[in-house]
Amino acid sequence: MKRLTAFGLAMTLSLPAAAADLTVYSGRGEALIGPVISLFEAQTGLDAEVRYGGTAELANLLIEEGANSPADVFWAQDGGSLGAVAPYFADLPAEVNEGLLPVYRNPANKWAATSGRSRVLVYSAERVEEGDLPASIKDLTDPKYKGRVAWAPTNGSFQAFVTAFRVAEGDEAAKAWLEGMIANEAKVYRNNGTQIEAIADGEVDFGLVNNYYLGRYTGPDPEYPVAQTPFGAGDIGNLVNVAGAGIVAASDNQENARVFLDFLLSPAAQQYITLEGNEYPVTAGVIPDPTLMPLDKLLEVSPHVDIDKISDLEGTLALLRDVGLL
């Protein structure tokens, strides 16, 4: 046992007898989690080799590699990808998920949420009046929004949203919305951040992103000319999702992988992800990010979609190819 302290918070980790390299496949960006990895290495003495990439890309790679995968942990940015690769994860002890807030628990104990987030509408604080805000994400196919909306079809979180749309309302409804957005000349961007920057630069007026991105711009510059809002209560555009991690069943380093997972759920890591990443903590007792909508309010406006059921990533990718977005 080793007693460690970080961010003023103490924790106890159980370390295996011999430290070994740990390989992490991360669909989470290096800018956010690089410091988390460094803290993990400093506190445990374990060296983590991280392969960064898109969550969907790494999920497919893990499936292709199967029992030959060198990965010990898969850290994904959305629950859909975690569900898609769940058969390749080792079972977790029940107490791992029992230690999380109920809304974030994975009842099957194949993976554990590491942070929560929601989908939001970002918009120009200079060019958009309150009366111009859509009540539903489906309203963005209206001609009044033609050429004014950004989206990122290759982004893993957007793809998880489309999967949730399919689960909630059916494939035909999801396809109709995608085709309506294409016909309304929605503009394609690489990711969440480039959408926000495009709004600030006057290229578009609206974008579809995760809630935590805007804080990276308004934190350094409170006058940054972009704001965000949820859609109406219960709208699929307000999907609450998770980032999370699972231990790869084929791993030869499962003890080290469990140390890593325990670290991600520790007070130190949860506090860092919350305050530096602008995300929702998955454990109790963490100081909330004051810039975020309170969790109870978020749950009031979110749609009722079981995260475990948004695992058909392949079906979503096929749909996106069918409509010409991939």
C-alpha positions in Angstrom: 0.0 0.0 0.0 1.2 3.5 -0.8 -0.1 6.8 0.6 -0.2 9.5 -2.0 -1.2 13.1 -2.0 -2.2 15.4 -4.9 -4.2 18.6 -5.2 -4.2 18.6 -1.4 -6.1 15.3 -1.3 -4.8 12.1 0.1 -5.5 8.6 -1.3 -4.3 5.1 -0.9 -3.4 2.9 -3.9 -2.6 -0.8 -3.9 0.4 -1.4 -6.1 1.5 -4.7 -7.6 4.8 -6.1 -6.5 6.6 -5.2 -9.6 5.9 -2.1 -11.7 5.4 -2.7 -15.4 4.6 -0.6 -18.4 0.9 0.1 -18.9 -0.5 0.7 -22.4 -3.5 2.9 -22.7 -5.6 3.5 -25.8 -7.0 6.9 -25.3 -9.8 8.5 -27.3 -9.5 11.4 -24.9 -7.2 14.3 -26.1 -3.7 14.7 -24.9 -4.2 18.4 -23.9 -6.6 17.3 -21.2 -5.4 14.0 -20.0 -1.6 14.4 -20.5 -1.3 16.0 -17.0 -3.5 13.2 -15.6 -1.2 10.6 -17.0 1.9 12.4 -15.7 0.4 12.6 -12.2 -0.4 8.9 -12.3 3.1 8.1 -13.3 4.6 10.3 -10.6 2.4 8.9 -7.9 2.6 5.2 -8.8 6.0 4.8 -10.4 4.3 3.0 -13.3 5.2 4.1 -16.8 2.1 4.6 -19.0 2.5 4.4 -22.8 -0.5 6.2 -24.3 -1.8 5.8 -27.9 -4.0 8.7 -28.7 -6.6 8.7 -31.5 -10.3 9.0 -32.2 -12.5 7.0 -29.9 -14.2 5.2 -32.8 -10.9 4.5 -34.5 -9.4 3.0 -31.4 -12.5 1.0 -30.6 -12.3 -0.5 -34.1 -8.6 -1.2 -33.6 -9.2 -3.0 -30.3 -11.9 -5.2 -31.9 -9.6 -6.0 -34.9 -6.7 -6.9 -32.5 -8.8 -9.0 -30.3 -6.8 -11.3 -28.0 -3.6 -9.9 -29.6 -4.1 -6.3 -28.5 -1.2 -4.7 -26.6 -3.7 -2.4 -24.8 -4.3 -2.8 -21.1 -6.9 0.0 -20.8 -9.2 1.7 -23.3 -10.2 5.2 -22.2 -13.0 6.4 -24.4 -14.7 9.7 -24.8 -18.3 8.3 -25.1 -20.4 5.5 -23.7 -21.4 4.2 -27.1 -17.8 3.1 -27.9 -17.4 1.6 -24.4 -20.5 -0.5 -25.1 -19.3 -1.5 -28.5 -16.1 -3.0 -27.1 -17.5 -4.3 -23.8 -17.1 -7.9 -24.9 -13.4 -7.3 -25.0 -13.2 -6.0 -21.4 -12.5 -7.9 -18.3 -15.3 -7.9 -15.6 -14.8 -5.2 -12.9 -15.6 -5.8 -9.3 -19.1 -4.6 -8.4 -17.7 -2.1 -5.9 -16.2 0.0 -8.7 -19.5 1.1 -10.1 -21.2 1.1 -6.7 -18.8 3.9 -5.8 -20.1 6.1 -8.6 -23.1 8.4 -8.7 -26.2 6.3 -9.8 -26.7 8.1 -13.1 -23.2 7.1 -14.2 -23.1 3.4 -13.2 -22.6 0.6 -15.7 -24.8 -2.2 -14.3 -22.9 -4.9 -16.2 -19.6 -3.8 -14.6 -17.7 -4.0 -17.8 -16.4 -0.4 -17.7 -16.5 2.6 -15.4 -17.4 6.2 -16.2 -14.6 8.6 -15.5 -16.5 11.9 -16.1 -19.9 13.1 -17.4 -20.8 15.6 -20.1 -23.7 16.7 -22.1 -24.4 17.8 -25.7 -25.2 21.5 -26.0 -25.9 24.2 -28.6 -23.2 26.9 -28.9 -24.0 30.1 -30.6 -22.8 33.6 -31.3 -23.3 36.0 -28.4 -23.1 38.9 -30.9 -25.3 37.8 -33.8 -28.0 35.5 -32.2 -30.9 36.9 -30.3 -32.7 34.8 -27.7 -35.8 34.4 -29.9 -33.6 32.9 -32.6 -32.5 29.9 -30.4 -34.1 26.6 -31.5 -36.2 24.7 -29.0 -35.1 21.4 -30.5 -32.1 20.1 -32.4 -34.6 19.1 -35.1 -35.4 22.7 -35.6 -32.0 23.3 -37.2 -33.3 21.8 -40.4 -35.5 24.9 -40.8 -34.6 27.2 -43.7 -34.0 30.1 -41.2 -30.8 28.2 -40.1 -29.6 27.5 -43.6 -25.8 27.7 -43.9 -25.5 28.9 -40.3 -24.9 25.7 -38.4 -21.6 23.9 -37.8 -21.2 20.2 -37.0 -18.4 17.5 -36.8 -19.7 14.2 -38.3 -16.3 12.5 -37.8 -16.2 13.3 -34.1 -16.8 10.4 -31.7 -19.2 12.3 -29.4 -21.3 13.4 -32.4 -21.4 9.8 -33.5 -22.6 8.7 -30.1 -25.3 11.4 -30.3 -26.5 10.0 -33.6 -26.5 6.5 -32.1 -28.7 7.8 -29.3 -31.0 9.5 -31.8 -31.3 6.1 -33.6 -32.1 4.3 -30.3 -34.6 6.9 -29.2 -36.5 7.6 -32.4 -35.4 5.0 -35.0 -33.0 4.9 -37.9 -35.4 6.5 -40.4 -35.9 9.6 -38.1 -32.1 9.9 -37.6 -31.5 9.6 -41.3 -34.2 12.2 -42.1 -32.6 14.7 -39.7 -29.1 14.1 -41.1 -30.4 14.6 -44.6 -32.3 17.7 -43.5 -29.1 19.2 -42.1 -27.2 18.4 -45.2 -29.9 20.0 -47.4 -29.8 23.0 -45.0 -26.1 23.4 -45.8 -24.7 22.6 -42.3 -21.0 23.3 -42.4 -18.5 20.5 -41.6 -15.7 21.1 -39.1 -13.0 18.8 -37.7 -14.1 18.8 -34.1 -15.8 20.7 -31.3 -13.2 23.4 -30.8 -13.0 24.4 -34.5 -16.8 24.9 -34.4 -16.5 27.3 -31.5 -13.7 29.2 -33.3 -15.7 29.3 -36.5 -18.6 31.0 -34.6 -16.2 33.5 -33.0 -14.8 34.2 -36.4 -18.2 34.8 -38.0 -18.2 31.8 -40.3 -21.3 30.3 -38.7 -23.8 31.2 -35.9 -24.4 27.9 -34.3 -22.6 24.6 -33.4 -23.2 21.2 -31.8 -20.6 20.3 -29.2 -19.9 18.9 -25.8 -20.5 21.2 -22.9 -16.9 21.4 -21.6 -15.3 22.9 -24.7 -16.5 26.5 -24.4 -14.9 26.9 -21.0 -11.5 26.5 -22.6 -12.1 29.7 -24.5 -14.1 31.7 -22.0 -11.8 30.8 -19.1 -8.9 32.8 -20.5 -11.2 35.4 -22.1 -14.5 36.1 -20.3 -15.5 38.3 -23.3 -15.2 35.5 -25.8 -18.2 36.0 -28.1 -19.7 32.5 -27.9 -22.3 31.2 -25.5 -24.0 27.9 -25.0 -27.4 26.5 -24.0 -29.4 23.3 -23.8 -32.3 22.7 -26.1 -35.8 22.2 -24.6 -36.3 19.8 -21.8 -36.1 16.1 -22.9 -34.7 17.0 -26.3 -32.3 14.4 -27.8 -29.9 17.2 -28.5 -29.2 17.4 -24.7 -27.8 13.8 -24.5 -25.9 13.2 -21.3 -23.0 10.9 -22.0 -19.8 9.8 -20.2 -16.1 9.3 -20.8 -15.1 6.0 -19.3 -12.5 3.3 -19.2 -12.4 -0.5 -19.2 -9.6 -3.1 -18.6 -8.8 -5.1 -21.7 -9.5 -8.8 -21.1 -6.4 -9.8 -23.2 -4.1 -7.6 -21.0 -1.2 -9.2 -19.2 -1.1 -6.2 -16.9 -4.5 -6.3 -15.3 -3.3 -5.4 -11.9 -1.6 -2.3 -13.2 -4.7 -1.5 -15.2 -6.8 -1.7 -12.1 -4.4 0.7 -10.4 -4.9 3.1 -13.3 -8.7 2.8 -13.2 -8.7 3.4 -9.4 -6.6 6.4 -9.9 -9.0 7.9 -12.5 -11.8 7.6 -9.9 -9.7 9.0 -7.0 -10.5 12.4 -5.5 -7.4 13.9 -7.0 -8.1 12.9 -10.6 -11.8 13.6 -10.4 -11.1 17.1 -9.1 -8.6 17.8 -11.8 -10.9 16.5 -14.6 -13.8 18.6 -13.1 -12.0 21.9 -12.7 -9.5 21.8 -15.5 -11.7 19.8 -18.0 -15.0 21.5 -17.2 -16.7 18.1 -16.9 -19.0 16.5 -14.3 -17.4 14.3 -11.7 -18.8 10.8 -11.4 -18.1 10.4 -7.7 -19.5 12.3 -4.7 -17.6 14.9 -2.7 -15.9 16.7 -5.6 -16.1 20.5 -5.8 -18.3 21.2 -8.8 -17.2 23.4 -11.7 -19.0 26.7 -11.1 -19.3 27.4 -14.8 -21.5 24.3 -15.5 -25.2 23.8 -15.2 -25.9 22.0 -11.8 -26.2 18.3 -12.3 -29.8 18.1 -11.0 -30.8 20.8 -13.6 -28.9 18.9 -16.3 -30.8 15.7 -15.5 -34.1 17.6 -15.7 -33.5 18.7 -19.4 -31.7 15.5 -20.6 -33.5 12.8 -22.6 -34.0 9.4 -21.2 -31.5 7.3 -23.1 -29.8 4.2 -21.6 -26.1 4.7 -22.2 -25.7 0.9 -22.4 -28.0 0.9 -25.5 -26.0 3.4 -27.6 -23.3 0.8 -28.5 -24.2 0.2 -32.2 -21.3 2.3 -33.5 -21.0 0.3 -36.7 -24.7 1.0 -37.5 -24.1 4.7 -37.0 -21.0 4.8 -39.2 -22.9 2.9 -41.9 -25.7 5.5 -41.7 -23.2 8.4 -41.9 -21.6 6.8 -44.9 -25.0 6.3 -46.5 -25.8 10.0 -46.3 -22.4 11.0 -47.5 -20.9 12.4 -44.3 -18.0 9.9 -44.1 
